[in-house]
Amino acid sequence: MNLSEFAERFAAVVRGGSVRPVFRPDGVRFCFTDGDSVVWDVDPAAGTMKQLFDAERLQYTVGTFEFVADTTIRFEARDGTVLDLDLTSYQVRRLSPAEALRRRLAVPRNVRKGLIASDPGPDEVPSPDGRHLLTEQATNLALRGLLDDRVTPLTATGEPGFAWEIEGAAWSPDSERIVANRVDRRHVSTRLPIVHWLGPNEDAHWIPVTRAGGALHTYHPAVIDVRSGRIVPIDLPGEPDQTITPHGFTLDSSAVYLTATDRRQRYLRLYLADATTGSARLVCEETQDTFIVGDQEDFVRFGPEHLVGEDRVLFFSERDGWRHLYLYGLDGKEIGQVTSGAFEVVRILGVAADTVFFTAHSDPDRPYDVHLCRTGLDGNGFRQLTTQPGRHEPVPTCDLKYFIDTHSSVHRPPSVDLVTAEGAVTMTLATADVTGLDELVPEPPEPFTVTAADGVTALQGVLYRPPGFDPARKYPVIEYIYGGPQEVIHQVGFGDPIGVLAMGMAAHGFVVYSVDGRGTPQRGKAFQDVGYGRFQDFHVQDHAHVLRRLLDRHPFMDADRIGVTGGSYGGYNTVRTMLFAPDLYHVGVAVCPAYSLEDVHAQAIEPYMGLPVDHPEAYAAARSYDEVDRLAGKLLMIHGTADVNAPFSATMKMCDALVRADKPYDLVVIPEADHHFDNVGAHHLRYCHSATMRYFGTHLMGVACRQPRTRS
């Protein structure tokens, strides 16, 4: 069974246990379907859950639907017609052709593909009054009308290389203004060629990409008056190549929120700009000597949930060593620290009265678990509202009195509870049925704790045993590695993708494990700062140390048959462990890797290493091309030819270095595949998985892995 097929079977065995709420207009009551045809109607205040439809009166099969009134839903029938169903009378009204057309036109369209993998590109931005969608027309902004689909130009100053873009663009609440960026890429000199080999004739297109130390594109935000087309530039102080992100208007449409981050990501500033004059003032700022937190997405996000009334905002800072919330006035004065302690806040869910609700890594004994929490804006009254171990993903009702909490752990299947603002579970909405999982995964994953190379810091990981495990036997070992500064990869929730992948590898007869070493996020500033400026060496130290401890702890792990694999930064660290710990790691499969940090696009590495001019020795030491003489084991490199994140040219450079050093290597090329294989068919990813397991089977077992072991 291929790893992709294993993941499909795992998903098929884990049935239910998820809720996608469809809220009624009040934003509190909601409906959902949990893996069957029954639609449940939940009233949190009344504490009731009942079937939404009267099956005897319902004449249509209802799939996806939305509420257009408190007792009216809109859905699409099997023949494509759009219907409104009155839930009281069960009368059905067919939308008129004009209404159906307007509904279709109102769906935002994707305007272009993103530059890097996992970036789908921007969608059109709907206006609050429902009349227009902000879109792009060549290098300019335009408005697409919802009555006739007509596109009307909004700007005329865009030009090739210096175009208006809708990423981050936002409408004012009164639909009279738009804030957007004009992005200057004219000075980005590096053009990455993506060669298309499969047509009758080869073809290539060139993508502007800034590698570490190169010239970055620059942002030029402005407010645009929709009626007159008047453009009001917003001039922010700071480095010329800082990243500027608009975050929308104030409720009265008079001002715009923006954040600015320098390319080294040592500062994050929140500004408030006057929508009429463009003048901006600083509201609050986060600065670091190294870099702003590596888990950037939630740190930089700024939305309505950060606002406290009309004159205060919540802002993230790591100034005390942990990512916490601080309260500021819009006048720029700090009011006080809201959360504190040896844990990190993950995301703000909202503010009700003088209480903020948020998720956090608040359990000191399980530092990667995520819980629903609350505290007063004055910093008093902190409470962790959820107790089950694992990852909690709460969705609040609009009044923040209830939370639809999906939670699971490594061993506990997903379940969804309705939780009150006081932490009481009022009902269980859904629980996953995992009948048959024991046959697919007969050996449950085993979380473990082990010290880092410093002998002090505790690291967390998960170990997976093969089916029919016998502790008296010796098993080949595979470490799934990542080590990048943006995310953790060891399993925390029940069906985490890397966990499922590791289970699939174990099903082929291997002991598999993953661990997150120092330099990764979610464990505090000191934990992550270990990697600053020395990305090239500390990962090998930690991961080699962990492997030695596991070998001491588990005699069934065969020290003479150890493999390592990972993708992206995991591919980089696969190669590094093979080069710098050849006594431990014997077989490596590096997927879509970089081999030199100078080949990585700037914003993925500069915050954690500085620019090459800042740390030239560190960048030089991070070049795996220069260390290929160290290679003693078997190395397979797998790379897609359309990769922008870690360019295919990097693998060509590594091949050249290995050839010059007369070192044997193996290579699998995936035509047209990007960094995550998102742009090609599923068969490409299947082939990657098959090649990986064949390689480990051949070189760690002496056989090619094709079928996983079954329970003995």
PLY file of the C-alpha trace (Angstrom):
ply
format ascii 1.0
element vertex 712
property float x
property float y
property float z
element edge 711
property int vertex1
property int vertex2
end_header
0.00 0.00 0.00
1.42 3.34 -1.10
1.71 6.07 1.54
-0.93 8.09 -0.32
-3.25 5.08 -0.29
-2.59 4.61 3.42
-3.60 8.23 4.06
-6.79 7.70 2.03
-7.66 4.58 4.03
-6.94 6.38 7.30
-9.31 9.19 6.29
-11.97 6.63 5.33
-11.68 4.78 8.64
-11.95 7.96 10.75
-15.59 8.86 10.10
-17.24 11.97 11.48
-15.98 13.95 14.42
-16.03 17.27 12.59
-18.51 20.12 12.48
-18.68 22.89 9.90
-21.30 25.19 11.37
-23.77 27.06 9.20
-24.90 29.95 11.38
-28.35 31.45 11.38
-28.54 35.24 10.95
-28.19 35.81 14.70
-24.69 34.29 14.61
-25.44 32.09 17.62
-27.73 29.28 16.50
-26.24 26.99 13.88
-26.67 23.80 11.88
-24.25 21.09 10.84
-23.97 17.63 9.29
-21.67 15.07 10.89
-20.81 12.61 8.17
-24.35 11.49 7.36
-27.49 12.86 5.77
-28.94 14.25 9.00
-28.73 18.03 9.43
-28.73 19.03 13.08
-30.11 22.33 14.35
-28.46 23.61 17.53
-29.72 26.34 19.85
-26.90 26.91 22.37
-28.96 29.10 24.70
-31.80 26.59 24.88
-29.38 23.65 25.06
-31.19 21.79 22.28
-30.02 19.81 19.26
-32.68 18.48 16.91
-33.07 17.59 13.27
-33.48 20.66 11.06
-35.72 19.09 8.45
-39.01 17.30 8.68
-38.15 14.37 6.42
-41.78 13.71 5.52
-42.29 17.29 4.27
-38.94 17.75 2.58
-39.21 17.12 -1.15
-35.61 17.82 -2.16
-32.17 16.51 -1.35
-30.39 19.39 0.39
-26.62 19.48 0.33
-24.72 22.68 1.00
-26.98 25.52 2.06
-26.99 28.97 3.63
-29.50 30.91 5.69
-30.98 33.93 3.92
-33.45 34.55 6.76
-34.03 33.01 10.15
-36.35 30.33 8.79
-35.29 30.29 5.13
-32.40 28.45 3.56
-30.99 28.69 0.05
-29.55 25.65 -1.70
-28.81 24.26 -5.12
-30.92 21.33 -6.36
-29.43 18.42 -8.24
-30.42 19.93 -11.59
-28.51 23.13 -10.76
-31.50 25.34 -9.99
-31.24 27.50 -6.88
-34.12 27.28 -4.43
-35.25 29.04 -1.26
-36.91 26.74 1.26
-39.18 28.10 4.01
-38.55 25.86 7.02
-41.96 26.69 8.51
-44.26 26.05 5.55
-41.81 23.96 3.47
-42.81 25.99 0.47
-40.07 26.30 -2.16
-39.35 29.36 -4.26
-37.19 29.12 -7.36
-34.82 32.05 -7.76
-35.53 34.15 -10.82
-32.93 34.08 -13.61
-31.76 37.54 -12.56
-31.40 36.47 -8.92
-29.56 33.28 -9.88
-27.22 35.24 -12.14
-26.49 37.78 -9.41
-25.74 34.93 -7.01
-23.26 33.41 -9.45
-21.64 36.75 -10.18
-21.21 37.45 -6.46
-18.77 34.56 -6.03
-15.24 36.05 -5.82
-12.97 34.84 -8.61
-9.31 34.00 -8.32
-7.46 36.67 -10.27
-4.04 35.01 -10.67
-1.83 32.26 -9.34
0.48 32.94 -6.41
4.22 33.03 -6.97
5.13 30.25 -4.55
3.61 26.87 -3.76
0.72 26.83 -1.26
-0.15 30.39 -2.32
-3.35 30.07 -4.40
-3.23 33.74 -5.35
-5.74 36.43 -4.42
-9.50 36.34 -4.83
-11.65 39.34 -5.67
-12.76 41.42 -2.67
-16.54 42.02 -2.26
-17.81 45.43 -1.20
-19.88 45.64 2.01
-22.88 47.04 0.11
-22.93 44.02 -2.19
-22.62 46.03 -5.40
-19.05 45.38 -6.54
-16.04 43.12 -6.35
-12.57 44.62 -6.33
-10.50 42.85 -8.99
-7.36 43.27 -11.07
-7.19 44.28 -14.72
-3.66 43.77 -16.04
-1.55 46.04 -13.78
-4.44 48.06 -12.36
-7.39 47.74 -10.03
-10.93 47.53 -11.32
-14.48 47.02 -10.08
-16.62 44.15 -11.31
-20.32 44.92 -11.07
-22.67 42.31 -9.62
-25.62 43.35 -11.78
-24.02 43.00 -15.19
-20.50 41.57 -14.63
-19.08 44.69 -16.25
-15.52 45.55 -15.26
-14.82 49.25 -14.69
-11.23 50.50 -14.29
-10.44 52.06 -10.92
-6.75 52.98 -11.33
-4.65 53.81 -14.37
-1.16 54.27 -12.90
-0.10 50.62 -12.81
2.64 49.45 -15.14
4.58 46.23 -15.73
6.71 45.55 -12.69
4.92 48.25 -10.67
1.35 47.04 -10.48
-1.61 47.49 -8.19
-2.45 44.26 -6.34
-5.46 43.12 -4.33
-3.60 41.02 -1.74
-4.55 42.59 1.58
-6.85 45.12 -0.08
-9.93 46.10 1.93
-13.09 48.14 1.53
-14.24 50.79 3.95
-17.45 49.86 5.79
-19.35 52.51 3.81
-18.05 51.04 0.49
-16.73 54.48 -0.52
-12.98 53.76 -0.27
-10.45 51.02 -0.81
-7.00 50.55 0.67
-4.53 48.60 -1.47
-0.84 48.25 -2.30
1.01 49.10 -5.45
4.00 46.74 -5.52
7.28 47.66 -7.21
9.14 44.58 -8.50
11.26 46.42 -11.06
14.40 46.13 -8.95
14.06 42.39 -8.33
16.85 41.32 -10.64
16.66 37.56 -10.07
14.36 35.80 -12.50
13.83 32.11 -11.85
13.24 30.05 -15.02
10.46 27.47 -14.86
10.97 25.17 -17.82
8.05 23.20 -19.21
9.48 20.07 -20.80
6.39 18.09 -21.74
4.97 19.95 -24.73
5.93 19.50 -28.36
8.51 22.23 -27.77
10.17 23.24 -24.55
8.91 26.46 -23.06
10.00 28.61 -20.14
8.63 31.48 -18.14
10.49 33.63 -15.67
9.37 34.41 -12.11
10.81 37.32 -10.09
12.23 35.80 -6.92
14.42 37.46 -4.31
17.00 35.12 -2.86
18.74 35.82 0.43
20.45 39.21 0.25
18.89 40.24 -3.06
16.77 43.26 -3.87
13.22 42.97 -2.51
10.02 44.33 -4.00
8.64 47.40 -2.23
5.12 48.26 -1.11
3.31 51.54 -1.74
-0.05 51.60 0.06
-2.77 54.08 -0.79
-6.43 54.85 -0.17
-8.52 55.08 -3.32
-11.84 56.92 -3.51
-14.22 54.68 -5.43
-16.35 57.49 -6.87
-13.66 59.94 -7.93
-10.68 57.62 -8.36
-8.58 59.95 -6.21
-5.49 58.18 -4.86
-4.15 59.17 -1.43
-0.67 57.68 -0.84
0.16 56.46 2.68
3.77 57.19 3.53
5.14 55.05 6.37
8.58 55.55 7.93
11.01 52.64 8.08
13.24 50.65 5.76
12.42 51.08 2.06
11.96 47.32 1.52
9.73 46.70 4.51
6.58 44.61 4.04
3.46 46.75 4.44
0.10 45.04 4.92
-3.27 46.85 5.06
-5.71 45.43 7.60
-8.88 47.36 6.90
-10.64 50.50 8.01
-11.98 51.77 11.29
-15.72 51.35 11.79
-16.41 54.94 10.75
-14.34 54.52 7.55
-12.12 57.46 8.51
-8.81 55.65 9.02
-6.86 52.56 7.94
-4.92 50.00 9.99
-1.59 48.87 8.53
1.35 46.83 9.77
4.96 47.18 8.64
7.75 44.64 9.07
11.38 45.07 8.03
13.03 42.37 5.90
15.00 41.00 8.86
11.69 40.98 10.76
13.18 42.69 13.78
10.25 45.08 14.10
6.50 44.87 13.66
4.66 48.20 13.75
0.94 48.92 13.80
-0.05 52.22 12.20
-3.31 54.13 11.91
-3.49 56.24 8.75
-5.98 59.00 7.99
-8.03 57.90 4.98
-8.37 61.47 3.70
-4.80 62.78 4.05
-2.76 59.57 4.17
-0.85 60.75 7.25
-0.01 57.87 9.58
0.89 57.59 13.23
2.40 54.72 15.17
0.04 52.92 17.55
2.35 50.21 18.89
5.51 48.33 18.03
7.25 45.02 18.68
11.04 44.86 18.34
13.57 42.05 18.78
17.35 41.83 18.54
16.97 38.58 16.59
13.61 38.23 14.84
9.90 38.49 15.42
8.39 35.10 16.26
8.92 32.44 13.59
5.30 31.30 13.57
4.42 34.46 11.68
0.87 33.94 10.48
-1.01 34.53 13.73
1.51 37.04 15.02
1.16 39.45 12.10
-2.58 38.93 11.58
-4.62 41.92 12.63
-8.40 41.89 12.40
-11.63 42.85 14.12
-10.89 40.43 16.96
-7.96 42.64 17.97
-10.16 45.69 18.46
-11.48 46.62 21.88
-14.26 49.13 21.40
-13.34 52.07 19.21
-10.25 53.28 21.04
-8.13 50.26 22.06
-6.34 47.34 20.39
-4.75 44.06 21.45
-1.20 43.53 20.21
1.18 40.55 20.33
4.63 40.91 21.85
7.44 38.59 23.00
9.11 41.22 25.13
9.00 39.01 28.24
10.21 35.93 26.32
6.76 34.55 25.49
4.16 35.55 22.94
1.57 37.45 24.94
-1.15 40.04 24.53
-0.80 43.71 25.42
-3.51 46.37 25.45
-2.88 49.72 23.77
-4.92 52.83 23.21
-5.14 54.14 19.67
-3.30 57.16 21.02
-0.19 54.94 21.20
-0.12 54.57 24.98
0.36 51.12 26.46
-2.42 50.32 28.93
-1.01 47.05 30.23
-0.03 43.42 29.72
-3.12 41.21 29.37
-1.65 37.69 29.43
1.48 36.46 31.16
3.24 33.27 32.14
5.52 30.64 30.63
3.28 29.88 27.67
2.42 31.32 24.27
-0.86 32.77 23.09
-1.84 31.36 19.69
-4.86 33.32 18.46
-7.34 35.91 19.63
-10.95 34.78 19.29
-12.62 37.98 20.41
-13.41 40.40 23.22
-16.68 40.51 25.14
-17.13 43.25 27.74
-13.79 43.28 29.60
-12.83 39.67 28.80
-10.66 38.40 25.95
-11.01 34.83 24.69
-8.05 33.19 22.99
-6.23 29.92 22.35
-2.87 29.21 23.95
-0.23 26.57 24.68
-1.23 26.93 28.31
-0.48 23.45 29.75
3.13 23.50 31.04
3.29 19.69 31.03
2.16 19.47 27.40
3.66 22.57 25.74
2.29 21.90 22.24
-1.33 21.33 23.28
-3.69 24.15 22.36
-6.50 25.18 24.75
-9.35 27.64 24.87
-8.63 30.31 27.50
-9.96 33.60 28.82
-8.71 36.46 30.94
-9.68 39.98 31.89
-8.31 42.89 29.91
-6.72 44.06 33.15
-4.61 40.88 33.22
-6.58 39.26 36.03
-8.79 36.18 36.05
-6.90 33.91 33.64
-8.63 30.56 33.12
-7.98 27.60 30.85
-11.48 26.61 29.79
-10.75 23.24 28.15
-9.21 20.30 29.95
-8.91 17.37 27.52
-5.27 16.99 26.38
-4.41 17.64 22.74
-5.28 20.35 20.26
-8.49 22.38 20.66
-9.81 24.39 17.73
-12.76 26.45 19.03
-15.11 28.41 16.77
-16.96 31.14 18.70
-20.54 32.23 18.30
-20.79 35.93 17.50
-21.66 36.83 21.10
-18.69 34.81 22.46
-20.98 33.00 24.88
-20.42 29.60 23.26
-17.62 27.83 21.41
-17.84 24.92 18.98
-14.73 23.09 20.16
-13.16 20.42 17.93
-10.47 18.57 19.85
-8.31 15.47 19.62
-4.95 14.13 20.73
-2.45 11.59 19.42
-4.54 8.79 20.95
-8.02 10.35 21.16
-10.15 10.58 17.99
-11.76 13.92 17.12
-14.76 15.05 19.09
-16.75 18.28 18.99
-18.24 19.83 22.11
-20.31 22.92 22.72
-18.49 24.84 25.45
-19.73 27.88 27.34
-17.71 30.99 28.11
-17.29 29.56 31.62
-15.79 26.31 30.32
-18.83 24.06 30.84
-19.48 21.41 28.19
-23.21 21.60 27.50
-23.40 18.95 24.80
-21.28 16.77 22.53
-22.09 17.53 18.93
-20.05 14.84 17.17
-17.55 12.08 17.90
-15.49 10.24 15.30
-16.21 6.57 14.63
-12.87 4.81 14.20
-14.13 1.24 13.84
-11.51 -0.67 11.89
-8.60 1.62 12.76
-6.98 -1.09 14.89
-6.56 -3.18 11.75
-4.91 -0.34 9.88
-2.82 0.95 12.80
-2.47 -1.93 15.27
0.37 -0.23 17.19
-0.66 3.14 18.67
1.77 6.08 18.41
3.92 6.74 21.47
4.66 10.35 22.48
8.06 10.74 24.09
10.20 13.36 25.80
13.97 13.52 25.46
16.59 16.16 26.16
18.22 18.31 23.49
21.95 18.40 22.83
22.38 20.88 25.68
21.37 18.09 28.07
18.73 20.30 29.68
15.99 21.36 27.28
13.11 18.90 26.97
12.06 18.05 23.40
8.80 16.42 22.38
8.33 13.75 19.73
6.25 10.76 18.69
7.40 7.21 17.88
5.54 4.72 15.66
5.98 0.93 15.78
5.33 -1.47 12.90
2.43 -3.95 12.87
3.13 -7.16 14.78
5.78 -5.36 16.80
8.12 -7.66 18.75
10.37 -5.85 21.26
12.91 -8.67 21.03
13.54 -7.95 17.33
15.67 -5.30 15.63
13.87 -2.92 13.28
15.18 -0.43 10.75
14.49 3.17 11.72
13.30 6.25 9.81
13.30 9.75 11.23
10.88 12.16 9.58
12.62 15.52 9.99
11.73 19.15 9.34
13.44 21.66 11.62
12.26 24.79 9.83
11.66 27.89 11.96
8.05 28.41 10.88
6.26 25.31 12.20
6.38 22.14 14.27
5.78 18.73 12.71
5.46 16.09 15.42
1.93 14.79 15.88
-0.30 16.62 18.37
-3.81 15.95 17.01
-5.30 12.61 16.03
-4.99 12.80 12.25
-2.16 15.27 11.74
-0.78 14.77 8.21
2.79 14.03 9.24
1.52 11.59 11.86
-0.51 9.72 9.24
2.50 9.70 6.91
4.66 8.26 9.71
2.05 5.59 10.45
2.12 4.64 6.77
5.90 4.31 6.86
5.71 2.17 10.00
3.21 -0.08 8.22
6.07 -1.10 5.91
7.98 -2.58 8.83
9.95 0.40 10.13
10.18 2.12 13.48
9.47 5.77 12.63
9.73 8.88 14.75
9.59 12.65 14.51
10.76 15.27 16.99
10.87 19.06 17.07
14.21 20.41 18.17
15.24 23.83 19.33
14.88 26.66 16.87
11.27 25.77 16.09
8.29 27.86 17.26
5.63 27.57 20.00
8.06 27.08 22.92
9.05 30.66 23.75
11.64 33.09 22.47
14.72 31.53 24.08
13.83 28.10 22.66
13.60 29.47 19.14
16.49 31.93 19.32
18.93 29.02 19.67
18.83 28.79 15.90
19.43 32.44 15.09
22.44 32.81 12.83
23.40 29.13 13.08
20.73 27.35 11.12
23.49 25.27 9.56
24.59 23.25 12.60
22.37 23.13 15.67
19.66 21.01 14.01
22.13 18.20 13.40
23.33 18.45 17.00
19.82 18.15 18.45
18.56 15.45 16.13
21.70 13.33 16.42
21.54 13.63 20.20
17.87 12.59 20.24
18.61 9.58 18.04
21.39 8.43 20.36
19.07 8.71 23.36
16.33 6.76 21.59
18.79 4.03 20.62
19.85 3.77 24.27
16.22 3.67 25.35
14.89 1.21 22.75
17.04 -1.86 21.93
14.59 -2.77 19.16
15.85 0.21 17.09
18.66 -1.08 14.87
21.57 1.36 15.06
23.01 -0.08 11.84
19.90 0.63 9.73
18.79 4.23 10.12
17.18 6.44 7.51
16.04 10.05 7.47
13.64 11.92 5.23
11.82 15.22 5.00
10.65 17.87 2.59
11.60 21.52 2.10
13.63 22.51 5.17
13.25 18.84 6.08
15.03 18.02 2.84
17.81 20.44 3.73
18.18 18.86 7.17
18.03 15.35 5.70
21.15 16.18 3.71
22.82 17.92 6.67
22.33 14.92 8.96
23.70 12.61 6.27
26.78 14.82 5.89
27.48 15.69 9.51
26.28 12.57 11.35
27.21 9.80 8.89
27.88 7.41 11.77
24.20 7.60 12.68
22.25 8.21 9.47
22.86 5.73 6.66
20.11 6.38 4.10
18.45 9.69 3.26
15.58 10.77 1.03
15.52 14.55 0.57
12.30 15.88 -0.99
12.23 19.34 -2.65
15.26 20.42 -0.63
17.53 23.41 -0.57
21.25 22.75 -0.16
22.40 26.30 0.44
20.51 28.96 2.34
21.44 31.47 -0.34
19.15 29.53 -2.70
16.13 30.04 -0.42
13.80 32.95 -1.13
14.72 35.85 1.10
11.73 36.06 3.42
11.94 32.35 4.29
15.48 32.56 5.72
16.66 36.14 6.32
14.78 36.64 9.61
16.48 33.58 11.11
19.99 34.03 9.69
20.15 37.73 8.98
21.33 38.78 5.53
24.42 37.17 4.02
26.28 40.41 4.69
25.36 40.07 8.38
26.64 36.50 8.82
28.78 35.55 5.81
30.59 32.78 7.70
27.31 31.16 8.77
25.91 31.25 5.25
29.15 29.76 3.91
29.04 27.00 6.49
25.45 26.22 5.51
26.36 25.28 1.92
25.97 21.54 1.61
27.52 21.67 -1.86
30.88 22.31 -0.22
30.57 19.35 2.17
29.72 16.48 -0.18
33.03 14.75 0.59
31.44 13.86 3.92
28.71 11.76 2.30
29.08 8.11 3.27
25.54 6.76 3.00
22.93 6.40 0.28
21.19 9.61 -0.80
18.07 9.98 -2.94
16.96 13.45 -3.99
13.39 14.01 -5.21
12.51 17.34 -6.78
9.84 18.93 -8.96
10.96 20.93 -11.96
8.51 23.80 -11.26
9.57 24.40 -7.66
9.89 28.08 -6.79
10.24 27.81 -2.98
13.36 25.63 -3.26
14.41 25.92 -6.91
15.10 22.81 -8.98
18.40 24.44 -9.89
19.55 23.82 -6.32
19.33 20.08 -6.88
21.23 20.47 -10.17
24.00 22.26 -8.27
24.06 19.45 -5.71
24.26 16.85 -8.49
27.20 18.73 -9.99
28.98 18.82 -6.61
28.42 15.09 -6.09
29.68 14.31 -9.60
32.81 16.37 -9.06
33.40 14.57 -5.74
32.77 11.18 -7.41
30.00 10.43 -4.90
27.18 8.07 -5.93
23.67 9.49 -5.61
20.15 8.80 -6.80
17.70 11.29 -8.29
13.96 11.28 -9.01
12.64 14.20 -11.06
8.90 14.98 -10.91
8.04 16.90 -14.10
6.07 20.13 -13.67
5.65 19.65 -9.88
5.87 22.63 -7.55
7.12 22.60 -3.98
4.11 20.74 -2.55
3.04 18.91 -5.74
-0.20 20.89 -5.51
-0.17 21.79 -9.19
0.06 18.25 -10.57
-2.07 15.15 -10.28
-2.19 12.91 -7.24
-0.19 10.30 -9.14
2.92 12.50 -8.90
2.74 12.53 -5.10
2.06 8.79 -5.11
5.17 8.25 -7.18
7.21 10.35 -4.75
5.93 8.27 -1.85
6.57 5.00 -3.69
10.11 6.07 -4.58
10.78 6.99 -0.96
9.67 3.64 0.43
11.37 1.65 -2.35
14.62 3.38 -1.47
14.34 2.70 2.24
13.21 -0.87 1.56
16.15 -1.55 -0.72
18.84 0.01 1.46
17.54 -0.57 4.99
15.77 -3.91 4.53
17.40 -5.33 1.45
14.00 -5.44 -0.28
11.88 -2.89 -2.09
8.89 -1.84 0.02
5.68 -2.36 -1.89
3.09 -3.79 0.49
2.92 -2.92 4.18
3.01 -5.62 6.76
-0.28 -6.83 8.12
-1.01 -7.69 11.68
0.59 -11.00 12.66
0 1
1 2
2 3
3 4
4 5
5 6
6 7
7 8
8 9
9 10
10 11
11 12
12 13
13 14
14 15
15 16
16 17
17 18
18 19
19 20
20 21
21 22
22 23
23 24
24 25
25 26
26 27
27 28
28 29
29 30
30 31
31 32
32 33
33 34
34 35
35 36
36 37
37 38
38 39
39 40
40 41
41 42
42 43
43 44
44 45
45 46
46 47
47 48
48 49
49 50
50 51
51 52
52 53
53 54
54 55
55 56
56 57
57 58
58 59
59 60
60 61
61 62
62 63
63 64
64 65
65 66
66 67
67 68
68 69
69 70
70 71
71 72
72 73
73 74
74 75
75 76
76 77
77 78
78 79
79 80
80 81
81 82
82 83
83 84
84 85
85 86
86 87
87 88
88 89
89 90
90 91
91 92
92 93
93 94
94 95
95 96
96 97
97 98
98 99
99 100
100 101
101 102
102 103
103 104
104 105
105 106
106 107
107 108
108 109
109 110
110 111
111 112
112 113
113 114
114 115
115 116
116 117
117 118
118 119
119 120
120 121
121 122
122 123
123 124
124 125
125 126
126 127
127 128
128 129
129 130
130 131
131 132
132 133
133 134
134 135
135 136
136 137
137 138
138 139
139 140
140 141
141 142
142 143
143 144
144 145
145 146
146 147
147 148
148 149
149 150
150 151
151 152
152 153
153 154
154 155
155 156
156 157
157 158
158 159
159 160
160 161
161 162
162 163
163 164
164 165
165 166
166 167
167 168
168 169
169 170
170 171
171 172
172 173
173 174
174 175
175 176
176 177
177 178
178 179
179 180
180 181
181 182
182 183
183 184
184 185
185 186
186 187
187 188
188 189
189 190
190 191
191 192
192 193
193 194
194 195
195 196
196 197
197 198
198 199
199 200
200 201
201 202
202 203
203 204
204 205
205 206
206 207
207 208
208 209
209 210
210 211
211 212
212 213
213 214
214 215
215 216
216 217
217 218
218 219
219 220
220 221
221 222
222 223
223 224
224 225
225 226
226 227
227 228
228 229
229 230
230 231
231 232
232 233
233 234
234 235
235 236
236 237
237 238
238 239
239 240
240 241
241 242
242 243
243 244
244 245
245 246
246 247
247 248
248 249
249 250
250 251
251 252
252 253
253 254
254 255
255 256
256 257
257 258
258 259
259 260
260 261
261 262
262 263
263 264
264 265
265 266
266 267
267 268
268 269
269 270
270 271
271 272
272 273
273 274
274 275
275 276
276 277
277 278
278 279
279 280
280 281
281 282
282 283
283 284
284 285
285 286
286 287
287 288
288 289
289 290
290 291
291 292
292 293
293 294
294 295
295 296
296 297
297 298
298 299
299 300
300 301
301 302
302 303
303 304
304 305
305 306
306 307
307 308
308 309
309 310
310 311
311 312
312 313
313 314
314 315
315 316
316 317
317 318
318 319
319 320
320 321
321 322
322 323
323 324
324 325
325 326
326 327
327 328
328 329
329 330
330 331
331 332
332 333
333 334
334 335
335 336
336 337
337 338
338 339
339 340
340 341
341 342
342 343
343 344
344 345
345 346
346 347
347 348
348 349
349 350
350 351
351 352
352 353
353 354
354 355
355 356
356 357
357 358
358 359
359 360
360 361
361 362
362 363
363 364
364 365
365 366
366 367
367 368
368 369
369 370
370 371
371 372
372 373
373 374
374 375
375 376
376 377
377 378
378 379
379 380
380 381
381 382
382 383
383 384
384 385
385 386
386 387
387 388
388 389
389 390
390 391
391 392
392 393
393 394
394 395
395 396
396 397
397 398
398 399
399 400
400 401
401 402
402 403
403 404
404 405
405 406
406 407
407 408
408 409
409 410
410 411
411 412
412 413
413 414
414 415
415 416
416 417
417 418
418 419
419 420
420 421
421 422
422 423
423 424
424 425
425 426
426 427
427 428
428 429
429 430
430 431
431 432
432 433
433 434
434 435
435 436
436 437
437 438
438 439
439 440
440 441
441 442
442 443
443 444
444 445
445 446
446 447
447 448
448 449
449 450
450 451
451 452
452 453
453 454
454 455
455 456
456 457
457 458
458 459
459 460
460 461
461 462
462 463
463 464
464 465
465 466
466 467
467 468
468 469
469 470
470 471
471 472
472 473
473 474
474 475
475 476
476 477
477 478
478 479
479 480
480 481
481 482
482 483
483 484
484 485
485 486
486 487
487 488
488 489
489 490
490 491
491 492
492 493
493 494
494 495
495 496
496 497
497 498
498 499
499 500
500 501
501 502
502 503
503 504
504 505
505 506
506 507
507 508
508 509
509 510
510 511
511 512
512 513
513 514
514 515
515 516
516 517
517 518
518 519
519 520
520 521
521 522
522 523
523 524
524 525
525 526
526 527
527 528
528 529
529 530
530 531
531 532
532 533
533 534
534 535
535 536
536 537
537 538
538 539
539 540
540 541
541 542
542 543
543 544
544 545
545 546
546 547
547 548
548 549
549 550
550 551
551 552
552 553
553 554
554 555
555 556
556 557
557 558
558 559
559 560
560 561
561 562
562 563
563 564
564 565
565 566
566 567
567 568
568 569
569 570
570 571
571 572
572 573
573 574
574 575
575 576
576 577
577 578
578 579
579 580
580 581
581 582
582 583
583 584
584 585
585 586
586 587
587 588
588 589
589 590
590 591
591 592
592 593
593 594
594 595
595 596
596 597
597 598
598 599
599 600
600 601
601 602
602 603
603 604
604 605
605 606
606 607
607 608
608 609
609 610
610 611
611 612
612 613
613 614
614 615
615 616
616 617
617 618
618 619
619 620
620 621
621 622
622 623
623 624
624 625
625 626
626 627
627 628
628 629
629 630
630 631
631 632
632 633
633 634
634 635
635 636
636 637
637 638
638 639
639 640
640 641
641 642
642 643
643 644
644 645
645 646
646 647
647 648
648 649
649 650
650 651
651 652
652 653
653 654
654 655
655 656
656 657
657 658
658 659
659 660
660 661
661 662
662 663
663 664
664 665
665 666
666 667
667 668
668 669
669 670
670 671
671 672
672 673
673 674
674 675
675 676
676 677
677 678
678 679
679 680
680 681
681 682
682 683
683 684
684 685
685 686
686 687
687 688
688 689
689 690
690 691
691 692
692 693
693 694
694 695
695 696
696 697
697 698
698 699
699 700
700 701
701 702
702 703
703 704
704 705
705 706
706 707
707 708
708 709
709 710
710 711
